[in-house]
Amino acid sequence: MKDIRDQQLNKKIVYLDNAATSWPKPPCVAESMVYFLNEIGANPGRSAHRLSIEAGRIVYETREAIAEIFGASDPLRVVFGYNVTEALNLAIRGLLSPGDHVITGSLEHNSMMRPLRALEQEGVAITAVPCSREGFLDPADIEKAIRPNTTLIALNHASNVVGTLLPISEVGRIARRHGLLFLVDAAQTGGAYPINMHSCAIDLLAFTGHKSLLGPTGTGGLIVGDRVNTALMRPLKRGGTGSYSEHEEQPDFLPDIYESGTPNVVGLAGLNAGVRWIMGRGVDTIRTHEVLLTQRMIDGLAAIPGVTVYGSKDAQLQAPIISLEIDGLELSEAGLRLDEEYGILCRVGLHCSPAAHRTIGTFPSGTLRLSLGIFNTEEDVNAAIEAVARLTQEV
């Protein structure tokens, strides 16, 4: 870990944009990708030669790693795609039909809201249950929203704007009591917060590989739980799978029913390495580290006059994401000055989540977002707090 930190320090930057994508990655991620490109490079499942078989082994090992870290029972129910957005589209567009009703929350990213709003135009009814300004969701409000035609509850696990964790275990139990399917967007928590599909009663878990799972961009997927009838979930795409090539119809078994075309094997090789690096250290250990840094960041920023910190302000109740505003300073100027004058890399604006900003009262301007990761340190947090404090003194 020290070598990775040294790389960061040599560049004289503090990377606090891990909610967009994590950086740096463990060295094993790039090493695995280079090894695949230089030594294997073949297409998995298409040929019977040794390199194709080796490529297929890497893909399967990645399915095993993803299934293990999320407590899924069968690696073959892990469907790979390019990111969490594709995974959410597969679940939402695959399951919902005109006349159905779906329940979601008011903190959702556009990766959830846009496919839902598109289906609303086709006759799917949507209820977005309000969250509090701190990002809290009352599970009882989810249960009250259930209608006779409700088929799906779809929520993120943690807001990408304020980081607040939603009560997915409680909502999962509600879904089971009412015979509904439960879809969870784990983009901001997968790899950084312990998640078990069985104990949380999750039927469909959408993940992205390039954030806290520490893989490269272009990797992600959907884990399809045992209660999901794949005969009733339509594929997003159809095409060559390397299986049942004598048929012109799509295979009806997992994962091939939802995976068409050559997969991003070099990316999956990196994702496999990233997930196994996490499991070697333990998700609980990572969570403890990030909670300590997050609380330090929240407390330090909240103590600065002229700074408004949004969210729960309790690191135990949120992912390591902090949104803030600085009185009298435009967000774009604040973000630019943090980068150019202090080497602090962050994100400003709406973060693709207008619903969340309407909920916390920061629409349409948005917030300045600082998001921590496993490779951040107390020194990084101190540097960010000091930089924000100096900006406020110069307003």
Residue pairs with C-beta under 8 A, 6 or more apart in sequence:
1 375
3 27
4 24
4 26
4 27
4 375
5 375
5 377
7 24
8 14
8 15
8 24
8 375
12 343
13 343
13 344
13 345
14 342
14 343
14 344
14 345
14 376
14 380
14 383
14 384
15 23
15 24
15 345
15 373
15 375
15 376
16 344
16 345
16 346
16 370
16 371
16 372
16 376
16 380
16 384
17 23
17 345
17 346
17 347
17 369
17 371
18 211
18 212
18 320
18 371
18 372
18 373
18 376
19 160
19 188
19 211
19 319
19 321
19 347
19 351
19 369
19 371
20 347
20 371
21 210
21 211
21 217
22 210
22 211
22 212
22 214
22 373
22 374
23 373
24 375
25 214
25 215
25 216
25 270
25 274
26 214
26 273
26 274
26 277
28 273
28 274
28 276
28 277
29 214
29 215
29 216
29 270
29 271
29 273
29 274
29 277
30 270
31 273
32 269
32 270
32 272
32 273
33 216
33 266
33 267
33 269
33 270
33 273
35 269
36 55
36 58
36 265
36 266
36 269
37 266
40 51
40 54
40 55
40 58
40 265
41 51
41 55
42 49
42 51
42 52
42 54
42 55
43 52
43 55
43 242
43 262
43 265
44 52
44 55
44 56
44 58
44 59
44 242
44 263
44 265
45 52
45 56
45 59
45 241
45 242
45 243
46 52
46 242
46 262
55 265
58 265
58 268
58 269
58 272
59 80
59 263
59 265
59 268
60 75
61 272
62 80
62 268
62 269
62 271
62 272
62 275
63 75
63 76
63 78
63 80
63 255
64 75
65 271
65 272
65 275
65 276
65 279
66 72
66 75
66 78
66 207
66 221
66 223
66 271
66 275
67 73
67 74
67 75
67 77
67 78
67 223
68 279
69 190
69 191
69 195
69 213
69 275
69 278
69 279
69 283
70 186
70 190
70 195
70 196
70 197
70 205
70 207
70 223
71 195
71 196
71 197
71 198
71 199
72 78
72 197
72 205
72 223
72 225
73 198
73 226
74 226
76 254
76 255
77 223
77 224
77 225
77 226
77 254
77 255
78 221
78 222
78 223
78 255
79 87
79 90
79 221
79 222
79 223
79 224
79 254
79 255
79 258
79 259
80 219
80 220
80 221
80 255
80 259
80 263
80 264
80 268
81 87
81 90
81 220
81 221
81 222
81 259
82 218
82 219
82 220
82 264
83 208
83 209
83 210
83 217
83 218
83 219
83 220
84 111
84 185
84 186
84 187
84 206
84 207
84 208
84 220
85 111
85 220
86 220
86 236
87 206
87 207
87 208
87 220
87 221
87 222
88 111
88 112
88 115
88 154
88 183
88 185
88 206
88 222
89 115
89 236
90 222
90 233
90 235
90 236
90 258
91 154
91 183
91 204
91 206
91 222
91 233
92 102
92 112
92 115
92 116
92 119
92 152
92 154
92 183
93 115
93 119
93 234
93 236
94 233
94 234
94 235
94 236
94 258
95 151
95 152
95 181
95 232
95 233
95 234
96 102
96 119
96 124
96 151
96 152
97 124
98 122
98 123
98 124
99 123
99 124
99 149
100 124
100 125
100 149
100 150
100 151
100 152
101 124
101 125
101 126
101 127
101 147
101 149
101 150
101 151
102 116
102 119
102 124
102 125
102 126
102 127
102 150
102 151
102 152
102 153
102 154
103 126
103 127
103 129
103 142
103 145
103 146
103 150
103 152
103 153
103 154
104 112
104 113
104 116
104 126
104 127
104 128
104 129
104 153
104 154
104 155
105 128
105 129
105 131
105 137
105 155
105 156
105 166
106 128
106 129
106 130
106 131
106 355
106 356
106 358
106 359
107 131
107 135
107 137
107 156
107 159
107 161
107 162
107 164
107 166
107 353
107 355
107 356
107 359
108 128
108 155
108 156
108 185
108 353
108 355
108 356
109 156
109 160
109 185
109 187
109 351
109 352
109 353
109 356
110 352
110 353
110 354
111 185
111 187
111 352
112 154
112 156
112 185
113 354
113 355
116 124
116 126
116 154
117 126
119 126
120 126
125 147
125 149
127 145
128 355
129 137
129 141
129 142
129 145
130 141
130 359
131 137
131 164
131 166
131 359
132 359
133 310
133 359
133 360
133 361
134 162
134 164
134 310
134 311
134 312
134 313
134 360
135 159
135 161
135 162
135 163
135 164
135 311
135 312
135 318
135 356
135 359
135 360
136 164
136 312
137 155
137 166
137 167
137 171
139 167
139 170
139 171
139 174
142 153
142 171
142 174
143 174
143 178
146 174
146 178
146 180
150 178
150 180
151 180
151 181
152 180
152 181
152 182
152 183
153 171
153 174
153 175
153 180
153 181
153 182
153 183
154 182
154 183
154 184
154 185
155 166
155 168
155 171
155 183
155 184
155 185
156 166
156 184
156 185
156 186
156 187
156 188
157 165
157 166
157 168
157 184
157 185
157 186
157 188
157 189
157 193
157 195
158 164
158 165
158 166
158 188
158 189
158 193
158 318
158 319
158 321
159 166
159 188
159 311
159 318
159 319
159 321
159 353
159 356
160 187
160 188
160 321
160 351
160 352
160 353
160 356
161 310
161 321
161 323
161 351
161 353
161 356
161 357
161 360
161 367
161 369
162 310
162 311
162 312
162 318
162 321
162 323
162 356
162 360
163 188
163 294
163 311
163 312
163 318
163 319
163 320
163 321
163 322
163 323
163 371
164 311
164 312
164 317
164 318
165 189
165 193
165 317
165 318
165 319
168 182
168 184
168 200
168 202
169 199
169 200
169 201
171 182
172 182
172 200
172 201
172 202
173 201
174 180
175 181
175 182
175 201
175 203
176 182
176 201
181 203
181 204
181 227
181 228
182 201
182 202
182 203
182 204
183 202
183 203
183 204
183 205
183 206
184 195
184 200
184 202
184 204
184 205
184 206
185 206
186 195
186 205
186 206
186 207
187 206
187 207
187 208
187 211
188 211
188 212
188 319
188 321
189 195
189 212
189 319
190 207
190 208
190 211
190 212
190 213
191 211
191 212
191 213
191 214
191 274
191 275
191 278
191 283
191 286
192 212
192 283
192 286
192 287
192 290
192 319
192 320
192 373
192 374
193 283
193 287
193 319
194 283
194 284
194 287
195 202
195 205
197 205
197 223
197 225
202 225
203 225
203 227
203 228
204 222
204 223
204 224
204 225
204 228
205 222
205 223
205 225
206 220
206 221
206 222
207 213
207 220
207 221
207 222
207 223
208 219
208 220
209 215
209 216
209 217
209 218
209 219
209 220
209 221
209 267
209 270
209 271
209 274
210 216
210 217
210 218
210 219
210 220
212 278
212 286
212 373
212 374
213 271
213 274
213 275
213 278
214 274
214 275
214 277
214 278
214 374
215 267
215 268
215 270
215 271
215 272
215 273
215 274
215 275
216 267
216 270
216 271
217 267
218 264
218 267
219 264
219 267
219 268
219 270
219 271
222 258
224 230
224 233
224 254
224 258
230 252
230 253
230 254
230 257
231 252
235 250
235 257
235 258
235 260
236 258
237 260
237 261
238 250
238 260
239 260
239 261
240 260
240 261
241 250
241 251
241 256
241 259
241 260
242 256
243 251
243 256
244 251
244 256
250 256
250 257
250 260
251 257
278 286
286 374
289 374
290 315
290 319
290 320
290 372
290 373
290 374
291 315
291 316
291 320
292 315
293 320
293 372
293 376
293 377
293 378
293 380
293 381
294 315
294 318
294 319
294 320
294 322
294 372
295 314
295 315
296 378
296 381
297 320
297 322
297 370
297 372
297 381
297 384
297 385
298 309
298 311
298 313
298 314
298 315
298 322
300 381
300 382
300 385
301 307
301 309
301 322
301 324
301 384
301 385
301 388
302 309
302 313
304 385
304 388
304 389
304 392
305 392
306 326
306 327
306 328
306 392
306 395
307 324
307 325
307 326
307 327
307 388
307 392
308 324
308 325
308 327
309 322
309 323
309 324
310 323
310 324
310 325
310 360
310 362
310 367
311 318
311 321
311 322
311 323
311 360
312 318
320 371
320 372
320 373
321 369
321 370
321 371
321 372
322 369
322 370
322 371
323 360
323 362
323 367
323 368
323 369
324 367
324 368
324 369
324 370
324 388
325 331
325 362
325 367
325 368
326 334
326 368
326 388
326 391
326 392
326 395
327 392
327 395
328 395
329 391
329 392
329 395
331 348
331 349
331 365
331 366
331 367
331 368
332 348
332 349
334 348
334 368
334 391
335 346
335 347
335 348
335 368
337 391
338 344
338 345
338 346
338 368
338 384
338 387
338 388
338 391
339 345
339 346
341 387
342 383
342 387
342 390
343 383
344 370
344 383
344 384
344 387
346 368
346 369
346 370
346 371
347 368
347 369
347 371
348 366
348 367
348 368
348 369
349 366
349 367
350 357
350 363
350 364
350 366
351 357
351 366
351 367
351 369
354 363
354 364
357 363
357 364
357 366
357 367
370 384
372 380
372 381
